[in-house]
């Protein structure tokens, strides 16, 4: 085995380690001449010995000048070997690559220079070391020394030229290294990486598109870089890849979709816009490949439909509509449950448009895959009910559309009404703020009579008497004032004339008994005036309280609205509608004289033609009304003029009056128990001192009209 000292003269060795560059350069030229002679003689043993000597004694030396001399000597040896350098390339390149991490910036600079000269000689044979060279260049691109960076850039351009013309480059071996580096934050390294991606993608024989999922996330990460140049380069690369995807017959949409979904929620606007744009194109191009990813895509799209950036909103909404327009089948991988889960999650979004689109998705699924959606009813029902408290009217109306769609069959309709009443019971503010809107919309969507019958049936069995009273008052006010319920009011007006009206009246009666004001209103609406008068006469001391007077105040004002225009016209015939007149006078007697409602009703009654309640007129009135309506008014003993008749059109009013009294008695007992409980609770507290301020009186000030002095008490509903 030859010895390096015997190959390279001592004077050359001494000059290679000199501190002066010129001496090292001259020594390198002498090394080049020596290696040329050995190569011409075919003495590769001595060549190997000389190269090993330069590597071990110089490039790995602790002396910086030795390392510099060793690098220039290795480059000179490569130049001398020329086409024969490939068989010694391992010995030459390894020490040079090692020098790239040298602490001395000048050594790193000479390493770049040496490798540049080596690469020019060996060209394609150089590819075998590509990954190691790429790794070294990646680090040098961010070197602290500007001269080293400059030298690295020159070397980088040469390596790119070599790779693009080589048929030995292995993209499969390179991609893991690229993927590992893609998440670095250094701007110089990012520019270096984007440059390589762009170059490799331009080579026809290299399929970068097939490996795009491996570095796509890194490119998107660069879109939010602080450097405009880096953002621009990354965007340019992504635009090029998107164009290639459009033109490619085979693309792995799945893996890339997962990346895009994550980037679509980026805090950076430009990143979100780019991700949403890609998703939009994928939806158009992906076909069946994207079906399993629809839920993930929807999860990314829905928040963007409310984005503050108009461009993002526009693309997101277009994509959302595109997906919703695609006809899918659960048998083909379309996961209804996953889509529902996403929609339900976004019903809690702070963004109104997002909540609206989530509801539109639930409606779409109900219309297309009703059976599958209903199997998840328990998962979404509570969320849908909570959405009824949404601050947006548009959202609430859509929620009701969803509920109505679910409630098309009897079982689900029952569940809806039960859940709705439970929600009203638990959340008083929901009933107060949204009660009218919810009930009116359901009446439009599901038939008013059906809704009211079901509500009444459930409230009839309600154990919470206070809530039952509040709920009935709310339903009664909606019934009397909503344009959507005009047909229902018309049907109730026929209660004494046909079976449909009678059945509706009876179905509401029991639950309406929870509120004296409501039951009186119902009787006036159904034109059962005699029964209304009987109810008013039956009221006891406990009934005439603040709550009742407030209800009565509202009723008197309602009598002046178009809803009761027919009633006011009937007052023109007091002899025929004697019981109406008597009922109204009864209400007048219950109102405080100084109240506005008293003055309104008294003024109205003053316009009625004079009439007295004589016995003869009473008989004539009953007979006249019986003849006019064709209603049989016969008492239990067969005397049509004996006491109050108890059966009209099959309605036993005496029995109904007893029912009202029974329910009101339950309320009285309940109120007494509550009062006792409060007194018991207050007795345990410290007795008030004489100088304590007086407690506010619970008795209304009759010097003020109820409409002004009677404020909403606990549990009162103002719609």
C-alpha positions in Angstrom: 0.0 0.0 0.0 1.5 3.3 -1.1 2.1 6.1 1.4 0.8 9.6 0.8 4.1 11.1 1.9 5.9 9.2 -0.8 3.5 10.5 -3.4 3.3 14.2 -2.5 6.6 16.0 -1.9 7.2 17.6 1.5 7.4 21.1 0.0 4.0 20.7 -1.5 2.6 19.4 1.8 4.1 22.4 3.5 2.6 24.9 1.1 -0.8 23.3 1.2 -1.0 24.2 4.9 0.4 27.7 4.5 -1.7 30.6 5.7 -1.3 32.4 2.4 -4.0 31.5 -0.2 -1.6 31.9 -3.1 0.8 29.3 -1.7 -2.0 26.9 -1.1 -3.3 27.5 -4.6 0.2 26.8 -6.1 0.5 23.7 -4.0 -2.9 22.5 -5.3 -1.7 23.0 -8.9 1.3 20.8 -8.1 -1.0 18.2 -6.6 -3.1 18.3 -9.8 0.1 17.7 -11.9 1.2 14.7 -9.6 -2.3 13.1 -9.9 -2.4 13.5 -13.7 0.9 11.7 -14.0 -0.3 8.9 -11.7 -3.6 8.6 -13.7 -1.7 8.5 -17.0 0.5 5.7 -15.5 -2.7 3.9 -14.2 -1.3 3.9 -10.7 -4.5 4.1 -8.8 -3.0 2.8 -5.6 -0.9 5.9 -5.3 -3.8 8.1 -6.3 -5.9 6.5 -3.5 -3.0 7.0 -1.0 -2.6 10.7 -2.0 -6.4 11.3 -1.7 -6.6 9.6 1.7 -3.6 11.6 2.8 -5.2 14.9 1.8 -8.4 13.9 3.6 -7.0 12.5 6.8 -4.0 14.8 7.4 -5.6 18.0 6.0 -9.4 18.1 5.8 -9.8 16.5 9.3 -6.9 18.5 10.8 -7.5 20.7 13.8 -5.7 23.4 12.0 -7.9 25.7 9.8 -5.2 26.3 7.2 -4.6 22.6 6.9 -8.3 22.1 6.3 -8.4 24.8 3.7 -5.4 23.2 1.9 -6.9 19.8 2.0 -10.2 21.0 0.4 -8.4 22.8 -2.5 -6.1 19.7 -2.9 -9.1 17.3 -3.2 -10.6 19.6 -5.8 -7.3 19.6 -7.7 -7.1 15.9 -7.6 -10.6 15.6 -9.0 -9.7 17.9 -11.9 -6.6 15.9 -12.6 -8.6 12.6 -12.6 -11.2 14.0 -14.9 -13.3 11.1 -16.3 -11.6 8.6 -13.9 -12.7 10.6 -10.9 -15.8 8.5 -10.3 -13.9 5.5 -8.9 -12.4 7.7 -6.2 -15.5 9.9 -5.6 -16.4 8.4 -2.3 -13.0 9.3 -0.8 -13.1 12.8 -2.3 -16.7 13.9 -1.5 -17.0 12.6 2.1 -14.3 14.9 3.6 -15.8 17.9 1.6 -19.3 17.3 2.9 -17.8 17.0 6.4 -16.3 20.5 6.0 -19.7 22.1 5.4 -20.3 22.0 9.1 -16.9 23.5 10.0 -16.9 26.2 12.7 -14.7 28.4 10.5 -16.7 30.2 7.9 -13.7 30.3 5.5 -13.4 26.6 5.6 -17.1 26.3 4.8 -16.6 28.7 1.9 -13.7 26.6 0.5 -15.8 23.5 0.9 -18.5 25.0 -1.3 -15.8 26.0 -3.8 -14.2 22.6 -3.7 -17.5 20.8 -4.2 -18.5 23.1 -7.0 -15.3 22.2 -8.9 -15.8 18.5 -8.1 -19.4 18.6 -9.4 -18.4 20.3 -12.7 -16.0 17.4 -13.4 -18.1 14.4 -12.3 -21.6 15.7 -13.3 -24.1 12.8 -13.3 -21.9 10.5 -11.1 -22.4 13.1 -8.5 -26.1 12.1 -8.0 -25.3 9.2 -5.7 -24.5 11.8 -3.1 -27.5 14.0 -3.8 -29.3 13.6 -0.5 -26.3 14.4 1.6 -25.4 17.4 -0.7 -29.0 18.6 -0.5 -29.0 18.4 3.3 -25.7 20.3 3.4 -26.9 23.0 1.0 -30.1 23.4 3.0 -28.1 24.3 6.0 -25.7 26.5 4.1 -28.6 28.5 2.5 -29.1 30.0 6.0 -25.4 30.4 6.8 -24.5 33.4 9.0 -21.7 34.4 6.6 -22.8 36.2 3.4 -19.9 34.8 1.4 -20.7 31.3 2.4 -24.4 31.9 1.4 -23.2 33.2 -2.0 -20.9 30.3 -2.6 -23.7 27.9 -1.6 -26.1 29.5 -4.1 -23.6 29.0 -6.9 -23.2 25.4 -5.9 -27.0 25.0 -5.6 -27.6 26.2 -9.2 -24.9 23.8 -10.5 -26.5 20.9 -8.6 -29.9 21.8 -10.0 -28.6 21.7 -13.5 -27.0 18.3 -12.9 -30.2 16.8 -11.5 -32.4 18.1 -14.3 -30.2 16.5 -16.9 -29.6 13.2 -15.0 -31.6 10.0 -15.4 -30.2 8.6 -12.2 -32.0 11.0 -9.8 -34.4 9.1 -7.4 -37.4 11.2 -6.4 -38.6 8.4 -4.1 -35.4 8.6 -2.0 -35.5 12.4 -2.0 -39.1 13.0 -0.9 -38.6 11.9 2.8 -35.8 14.4 3.1 -37.9 17.1 1.6 -40.8 16.3 3.8 -38.6 16.5 6.9 -37.4 19.9 6.0 -40.7 21.5 4.9 -41.7 22.8 8.3 -38.6 24.9 8.9 -39.2 28.6 9.6 -36.0 30.1 8.4 -36.8 32.3 5.3 -33.6 31.4 3.5 -34.3 27.7 3.9 -37.9 28.1 2.8 -36.7 29.9 -0.4 -34.2 27.1 -1.0 -36.9 24.4 -0.6 -39.5 26.1 -2.8 -36.8 26.6 -5.4 -36.0 22.9 -5.5 -39.7 22.0 -5.6 -40.2 24.2 -8.6 -37.2 22.9 -10.4 -38.0 19.3 -9.9 -41.6 19.8 -10.9 -40.4 21.3 -14.2 -38.6 18.1 -15.1 -41.0 15.9 -17.3 -39.5 12.6 -16.1 -39.9 13.5 -12.4 -43.5 13.0 -11.0 -43.7 15.6 -8.2 -47.5 15.7 -8.4 -47.6 12.1 -7.2 -45.7 13.1 -4.1 -47.5 16.4 -3.6 -49.3 15.2 -0.4 -45.9 14.7 1.2 -45.0 18.4 1.0 -48.3 20.2 0.4 -48.8 21.2 4.0 -45.3 22.7 4.1 -46.1 24.9 1.0 -49.4 26.0 2.6 -47.4 26.8 5.8 -45.2 29.2 3.7 -48.2 31.2 2.5 -48.3 33.0 5.9 -44.6 33.8 5.9 -43.7 37.3 6.9 -41.7 37.6 3.7 -43.7 38.7 0.7 -41.2 37.0 -1.6 -41.6 33.6 0.1 -45.4 33.9 0.1 -45.3 34.7 -3.6 -43.0 31.8 -4.4 -45.2 29.4 -2.4 -48.4 30.7 -4.1 -46.8 30.3 -7.5 -45.8 26.8 -6.8 -49.2 25.9 -5.5 -50.9 27.5 -8.5 -48.8 25.4 -10.8 -49.6 22.2 -9.0 -53.3 23.0 -9.0 -53.2 23.5 -12.7 -51.4 20.1 -13.1 -54.1 18.5 -10.9 -56.8 19.8 -13.3 -55.0 18.3 -16.2 -54.1 15.0 -14.5 -56.3 11.9 -15.0 -55.2 10.4 -11.7 -54.8 12.3 -8.4 -54.8 11.3 -4.8 -57.5 13.7 -3.6 -58.0 12.0 -0.2 -54.6 12.7 1.5 -54.5 16.3 0.1 -58.1 17.0 1.3 -57.1 16.2 4.9 -54.4 18.8 4.6 -56.6 21.4 3.0 -59.3 20.9 5.6 -56.8 21.8 8.3 -55.5 24.8 6.4 -59.0 26.1 5.7 -59.2 27.2 9.4 -55.9 29.0 9.4 -55.8 32.4 11.1 -54.1 33.7 8.0 -56.6 35.0 5.4 -54.4 34.2 2.4 -53.9 30.6 3.5 -57.6 30.2 4.1 -58.5 31.6 0.7 -56.0 29.3 -1.0 -57.2 26.3 0.9 -60.8 27.0 0.2 -60.0 27.6 -3.5 -58.3 24.2 -3.7 -61.2 22.5 -1.9 -63.6 24.1 -4.4 -61.7 22.6 -7.3 -61.4 19.3 -5.6 -65.2 19.1 -5.1 -65.6 19.7 -8.8 -62.9 17.3 -9.9 -62.8 14.6 -7.2 -66.0 12.8 -7.8 -66.5 9.6 -5.8 -63.0 9.9 -4.3 -64.2 12.8 -2.1 -67.4 11.2 -0.8 -65.8 9.8 2.4 -64.3 13.3 3.0 -67.5 15.3 2.7 -68.0 15.6 6.4 -64.4 16.9 6.9 -64.8 19.3 4.0 -68.1 20.6 5.3 -66.5 21.1 8.7 -63.9 23.4 7.0 -66.4 25.1 4.7 -69.1 26.1 7.1 -67.0 28.6 9.2 -65.7 30.1 6.0 -69.2 31.0 4.8 -69.2 33.7 7.5 -65.6 34.8 7.0 -64.9 38.5 7.3 -63.1 38.4 3.9 -65.6 38.6 1.1 -63.6 36.5 -1.3 -63.4 33.6 1.2 -67.1 33.8 1.8 -67.9 33.7 -1.9 -65.7 30.7 -2.6 -66.9 28.9 0.6 -70.6 29.4 -0.3 -70.1 28.3 -3.8 -68.3 25.1 -2.6 -71.1 24.5 0.0 -73.7 24.8 -2.7 -71.7 22.5 -5.0 -71.5 19.8 -2.3 -75.2 20.1 -1.4 -76.1 19.8 -5.1 -74.3 16.4 -5.5 -76.7 13.5 -5.2 -75.2 10.9 -2.9 -76.1 7.5 -1.5 -75.2 6.1 1.9 -74.5 2.8 0.2 -71.7 4.5 -1.8 -69.9 5.7 1.3 -71.8 8.9 2.1 -71.9 9.1 5.9 -75.1 10.8 6.9 -74.2 10.5 10.6 -70.9 12.3 10.1 -72.5 15.1 8.2 -75.2 15.5 10.8 -72.5 15.6 13.5 -70.7 18.4 11.7 -73.9 20.4 11.2 -74.9 20.0 14.8 -71.5 21.1 16.0 -71.7 24.3 13.9 -75.2 25.1 15.3 -73.3 26.4 18.3 -71.1 28.7 16.1 -70.9 32.4 16.9 -71.4 33.1 13.2 -75.0 33.5 12.0 -74.4 32.5 8.4 -72.6 29.3 9.5 -75.6 28.4 11.7 -77.9 29.0 8.9 -75.9 26.8 6.5 -75.7 24.1 9.1 -79.5 24.1 9.4 -79.9 24.0 5.6 -77.7 20.9 5.5 -79.9 19.2 8.1 -83.0 20.1 6.0 -81.3 18.7 2.9 -80.4 15.5 4.6 -84.0 15.2 5.9 -85.4 15.6 2.5 -83.0 13.1 0.9 -82.2 10.6 3.6 -85.1 10.9 6.1 -84.8 7.4 7.5 -81.1 7.7 8.2 -81.4 11.1 9.7 -84.3 10.1 12.0 -82.1 7.2 13.3 -79.8 10.0 14.7 -82.8 12.0 16.0 -81.7 11.7 19.7 -78.3 13.0 18.8 -79.5 16.2 17.2 -82.8 16.9 18.9 -81.5 18.7 22.0 -79.2 20.9 20.0 -82.1 21.8 17.7 -84.2 22.7 20.7 -81.5 24.9 22.1 -81.2 26.6 18.7 -84.8 27.9 19.3 -83.2 30.4 21.7 -80.9 31.8 18.9 -80.7 35.6 18.8 -81.3 35.5 15.0 -84.9 35.2 13.8 -83.8 33.7 10.5 -82.0 30.9 12.4 -85.1 30.3 14.6 -87.3 30.0 11.6 -85.0 27.5 9.9 -84.9 25.5 13.1 -88.6 25.4 13.1 -88.5 24.2 9.5 -86.2 21.4 10.5 -88.5 20.5 13.5 -91.5 20.5 11.2 -89.8 18.3 8.7 -88.9 15.8 11.5 -92.5 16.0 12.8 -94.3 14.9 9.7 -95.4 11.7 11.3 -97.4 11.4 14.5 -94.7 9.9 16.7 -92.1 12.6 16.0 -94.7 15.3 16.1 -95.6 14.2 19.6 -91.9 14.2 20.6 -91.5 17.7 19.2 -94.4 19.2 21.1 -93.4 17.4 24.4 -89.8 18.6 24.0 -90.9 22.1 23.2 -93.1 22.4 26.2 -90.3 21.0 28.4 -88.0 23.7 27.0 -90.6 26.4 27.7 -90.9 25.1 31.2 -87.2 25.1 31.9 -86.4 28.3 30.1 -88.9 31.0 30.8 -87.0 33.5 28.6 -87.5 31.2 25.6 -91.2 31.4 26.0 -91.2 35.1 26.6 -88.8 36.0 23.7 -89.5 33.3 21.2 -92.8 31.7 22.2 -95.0 33.6 19.7 -92.6 33.2 16.8 -92.2 29.5 17.5 -95.9 28.7 17.9 -96.9 30.8 14.9 -94.3 29.2 12.6 -95.3 25.7 13.7 -98.9 26.5 13.0 -98.0 27.5 9.5 -95.8 24.4 8.9 -97.8 21.7 10.6 -101.5 22.9 10.6 -102.6 25.3 13.3 -105.4 23.1 14.6 -103.2 20.0 15.0 -100.6 22.0 16.8 -103.0 23.6 19.2 -104.8 20.4 19.9 -101.6 18.6 20.8 -100.4 21.5 23.0 -103.7 21.5 24.8 -103.7 17.8 25.3 -100.2 17.9 26.9 -100.9 20.9 29.0 -104.1 19.3 30.3 -101.9 16.9 32.2 -99.3 19.4 33.2 -98.3 19.0 36.9 -96.6 22.4 37.2 -99.7 24.6 37.6 -97.9 27.9 37.4 -96.3 27.0 34.1 -99.5 25.6 32.7 -101.2 29.0 33.5 -98.4 30.9 31.8 -98.3 28.7 28.8 -102.1 28.8 28.3 -102.0 32.6 28.5 -99.3 32.7 25.8 -101.1 30.3 23.5 -104.4 32.3 24.0 -102.7 35.6 23.2 -101.2 34.1 20.0 -104.5 32.6 19.1 -106.3 36.0 19.4 -103.7 38.1 17.7 -101.8 36.2 15.0 -102.7 36.5 11.4 -101.5 32.9 10.8 -104.3 31.6 13.1 -107.2 33.5 11.5 -108.6 30.3 10.1 -108.4 28.7 13.6 -110.3 31.6 15.1 -112.9 31.3 12.3 -113.3 27.6 13.2 -113.8 28.4 16.9 -116.4 31.0 16.1 -118.4 28.1 14.6 -118.2 26.1 17.8 -122.0 26.4 18.4 -122.8 25.6 14.8 -120.7 22.7 13.5 -118.9 19.6 14.8 -115.4 20.7 13.8 -115.6 23.9 15.7 -117.2 22.1 18.7 -114.4 19.5 18.8 -111.7 22.2 18.7 -113.4 24.2 21.4 -113.6 21.1 23.6 -110.0 20.1 22.9 -108.8 23.5 24.1 -111.2 24.0 27.0 -109.6 21.8 29.7 -106.2 23.3 29.4 -107.5 26.8 29.0 -109.1 26.4 32.4 -105.7 26.9 33.9 -106.2 30.7 33.3 -109.6 32.5 34.0 -108.6 35.2 31.5 -107.8 32.7 28.8 -111.0 30.7 29.3 -113.2 33.9 29.2 -111.4 34.9 26.0 -112.0 31.4 24.5 -115.7 31.6 25.3 -116.0 35.1 23.7 -114.2 33.9 20.6 -116.4 30.8 20.4 -119.5 32.9 21.0 -120.5 30.8 24.0 -121.5 34.1 25.8 -123.8 32.5 28.4 -121.1 30.2 29.5 -118.7 33.1 29.6 -121.1 34.9 31.9 -121.4 31.9 34.1 -117.6 31.6 34.4 -117.3 35.3 35.4 -120.1 34.8 38.0 -118.3 31.8 39.4 -115.0 33.6 40.1 -114.2 33.8 43.8 -112.0 36.1 45.8 -108.8 34.1 45.1 -109.3 34.5 41.4 -109.4 38.3 41.5 -105.7 38.9 41.9 -103.0 41.0 40.2 -102.3 38.3 37.6 -106.0 38.0 36.6 -106.5 41.8 36.4 -103.5 42.1 34.1 -105.0 39.4 31.9 -108.3 41.1 32.0 -106.7 44.4 31.0 -105.2 42.7 27.9 -108.5 41.2 27.0 -110.4 44.5 27.1 -107.8 46.0 24.8 -108.1 43.0 22.5 -111.9 43.5 22.3 -111.1 46.8 20.6 -109.1 45.0 17.8 -110.3 43.7 14.5 -110.3 40.2 15.9 -113.4 41.0 17.9 -115.1 43.2 15.4 -118.0 40.7 15.1 -118.5 40.9 18.9 -118.8 44.7 18.9 -121.3 44.5 16.0 -123.4 42.0 18.0 -123.7 44.6 20.7 -126.0 46.5 18.3 -128.6 43.7 19.0 -128.6 43.5 22.8 -132.0 41.7 22.9 -130.5 38.9 20.8 -127.0 38.8 22.5 -128.1 39.4 26.0 -125.6 37.0 27.5 -122.7 38.8 25.7 -123.8 42.1 27.2 -124.1 40.5 30.6 -120.6 39.0 30.3 -119.1 42.3 29.4 -120.9 44.1 32.2 -119.5 41.3 34.5 -116.0 42.1 33.3 -116.6 45.8 33.9 -117.7 45.1 37.5 -114.4 43.2 38.1 -112.1 46.0 36.9 -110.9 48.8 39.2 -112.9 52.0 38.2 -109.8 54.1 37.8 -108.1 51.7 35.4 -107.8 52.5 31.7 -109.4 49.1 30.8 -112.5 50.1 32.9 -112.8 53.3 31.0 -112.4 51.7 27.6 -115.0 49.0 28.3 -117.5 51.4 29.9 -117.1 53.7 26.9 -117.9 50.8 24.6 -120.9 49.7 26.6 -122.3 53.2 26.6 -122.7 53.0 22.8 -124.9 49.9 23.2 -128.6 50.6 22.6 -130.5 50.7 25.9 -131.5 47.4 27.3 -132.8 46.0 30.6 -132.5 42.5 31.9 -136.2 41.8 32.5 -137.5 38.3 32.8 -139.7 38.6 29.7 -136.9 40.0 27.6 -134.7 37.2 28.8 -137.2 34.6 27.6 -137.5 36.4 24.3 -133.8 36.7 23.9 -133.2 33.0 24.5 -136.1 32.0 22.2 -134.9 34.5 19.5 -131.3 33.2 19.6 -132.5 29.6 19.6 -134.7 30.2 16.5 -131.9 32.1 14.8 -129.1 29.6 15.3 -131.2 26.4 15.3 -129.5 25.4 18.6 -131.4 23.3 21.0 -131.4 25.1 24.4 -133.1 22.7 26.7 -132.3 22.3 30.4 -132.2 19.0 32.3 -135.8 19.3 33.3 -137.0 20.1 29.7 -137.8 23.7 30.4 -136.0 26.0 27.9 -136.4 29.0 30.2 -135.5 27.3 33.4 -132.0 28.5 34.7 -129.1 28.2 32.3 -129.3 25.6 29.6 -126.7 22.9 30.0 -126.4 21.5 26.5 -125.6 23.4 23.3 -124.6 21.5 20.1 -123.8 18.6 22.3 -121.6 20.6 24.7 -122.5 20.1 28.4 -121.7 23.5 29.8 -122.6 22.7 33.3 -120.1 20.0 33.3 -117.5 22.3 31.7 -118.2 24.9 34.4 -117.5 22.3 37.1 -114.3 21.4 35.3 -113.2 25.0 35.3 -114.0 25.3 39.0 -112.1 22.1 39.8 -109.0 23.2 38.0 -109.1 26.6 39.6 -109.5 25.0 43.0 -106.2 23.1 42.3 -104.6 26.5 41.6 -106.0 28.0 44.8 -104.6 25.1 46.9 -101.3 25.3 45.1 -101.1 29.1 45.8 -101.9 28.6 49.5 -99.1 26.0 49.8 -96.7 28.3 48.2 -97.7 31.2 50.5 -97.3 28.9 53.5 -93.9 27.8 52.3 -92.8 31.5 51.9 -94.0 32.4 55.3 -92.2 29.4 56.8 -89.0 30.4 55.0 -89.3 34.1 56.1 -90.0 33.1 59.8 -86.5 31.6 60.0 -84.9 34.9 59.0 -84.1 37.8 61.4 -87.2 39.9 62.3 -87.1 43.3 60.7 -86.2 46.3 62.9 -88.7 49.1 63.3 -86.5 51.5 61.5 -86.2 49.2 58.4 -87.7 50.6 55.3 -91.2 49.4 54.5 -91.6 46.5 52.1 -93.4 47.3 48.9 -97.1 46.4 49.1 -98.4 43.5 47.0 -101.8 45.2 46.7 -102.1 47.2 43.5 -102.7 50.9 43.7 -106.2 51.3 42.4 -105.6 55.0 41.7 -103.7 53.8 38.7 -105.2 51.8 35.8 -104.1 48.2 35.6 -102.7 48.8 32.2 -100.2 51.2 33.8 -100.0 50.3 37.5 -100.0 46.6 37.2 -96.6 45.5 36.0 -95.8 42.0 35.0 -95.8 39.8 38.0 -93.8 36.6 38.4 -94.6 34.2 35.6 -96.6 36.8 33.6 -96.0 36.6 29.8 -95.8 39.7 27.7 -95.7 38.8 24.0 
